[in-house]
Amino acid sequence: MSLSPLTPPTMQEVHVWQWDLDACVSEFDRYWKTLSAQEHERAGNFRFELHRCRYVTGRGKLRQILGHYAGLPARAVALEYGPEGKPFCTSRPAGWRICFNLSHSENTAALAVSNGFEVGIDVEHIRAIEESMPVQVFSAREREQFDALPASERQTVFFETWARKEACLKALGTGFILPPEHFEFDLAVHGDTTPRFVGGEAQEAAHWRVRALTSGRTCAGAVAARRAEWSIVEMN
Ligand SMILES: CC(C)(COP(=O)(O)OP(=O)(O)OC[C@H]1O[C@@H](n2cnc3c(N)ncnc32)[C@H](O)[C@@H]1OP(=O)(O)O)[C@@H](O)C(=O)NCCC(=O)NCCS
């Protein structure tokens, strides 16, 4: 592998990489060798082979890409974890700080890489909505908007909103330790947006930007950061 580093994102960019976890399975052995002892242990805990393979190809490709940015072999990329499990990269290339977040849904993986500011990403395969889901995910205001939608629009709006909320909670690093309604959105706005309220506050919400991912028609996806001026650069 070449060690010449990739150009870092600017402070106004988030690099987004997407790949098919199942298409990478031929690389399994190569990726396996790049994983840490802790990652090997976690891989060993999956009950189903498919999930184990997806975890290994997800982490392997993550390490490969971060290694390209840092000018390091994939196995030398140093990863540590926040209190709620958010992984972060402690390998420091000259002149910038790698921030990243990874998401996977079924066979789709997506990685966001930013320069010095926290980022969150979520992809969701669009699937049937279980009855309890809107109650779990939406605030009362959002549910009112959702219930007024024609049935034909509900599925895409539901997963678009879910991806936005999860991307924001992953940017914070809390995940669902905070409730999904902590970030509240206007469901009438599609694509790029700003939350209406964060923790009930409009002023805090104004600091956030959420960009939509173009992952095809089978997935909804979003990237979020508490920062005003940035845009996505698709890397593949
Ligand atoms: C973060 C969270 C929303 C991810 O849910 P998910 O359905 O696995 O969703 P995604 O596929 O989008 O994200 C998974 C990836 O997010 C990253 N991640 C894990 N915890 C994270 C966190 N707290 N914040 C941001 N990103 C996180 C990891 O890279 C993970 O993938 P990997 O383990 O294969 O590397 C969910 O796990 C959560 O709410 N966690 C926090 C609460 C918790 O359970 N803490 C206990 C662990 S210490």
The ligand as an ORCA input file, in Angstrom:
! r2SCAN-3c Opt
* xyz 0 1
  C     -24.039      5.020     18.561
  C     -25.279      4.214     18.190
  C     -26.423      5.192     17.897
  C     -24.944      3.387     16.938
  O     -26.006      2.598     16.558
  P     -25.927      1.571     15.313
  O     -27.297      1.094     15.063
  O     -24.855      0.585     15.546
  O     -25.596      2.559     14.132
  P     -24.447      2.826     13.080
  O     -24.191      1.663     12.229
  O     -24.843      4.092     12.420
  O     -23.129      3.158     13.932
  C     -22.239      2.207     14.382
  C     -20.867      2.815     14.435
  O     -20.898      4.059     15.124
  C     -19.692      4.214     15.865
  N     -20.107      4.472     17.258
  C     -20.239      3.610     18.296
  N     -20.646      4.281     19.401
  C     -20.776      5.576     19.037
  C     -21.172      6.749     19.752
  N     -21.499      6.729     21.048
  N     -21.196      7.930     19.077
  C     -20.854      7.970     17.780
  N     -20.479      6.897     17.047
  C     -20.444      5.711     17.687
  C     -18.879      2.938     15.683
  O     -17.896      3.175     14.691
  C     -19.906      1.945     15.200
  O     -19.450      0.990     14.273
  P     -18.382     -0.142     14.601
  O     -18.623     -0.521     16.009
  O     -18.615     -1.202     13.612
  O     -17.084      0.563     14.407
  C     -25.741      3.251     19.351
  O     -24.809      2.198     19.473
  C     -25.822      3.973     20.675
  O     -26.804      4.640     20.943
  N     -24.747      3.891     21.490
  C     -24.529      4.709     22.677
  C     -25.116      4.117     23.906
  C     -24.467      2.838     24.318
  O     -24.986      1.777     24.026
  N     -23.318      2.911     25.005
  C     -22.678      1.709     25.508
  C     -21.367      1.456     24.827
  S     -20.028      2.133     25.765
*
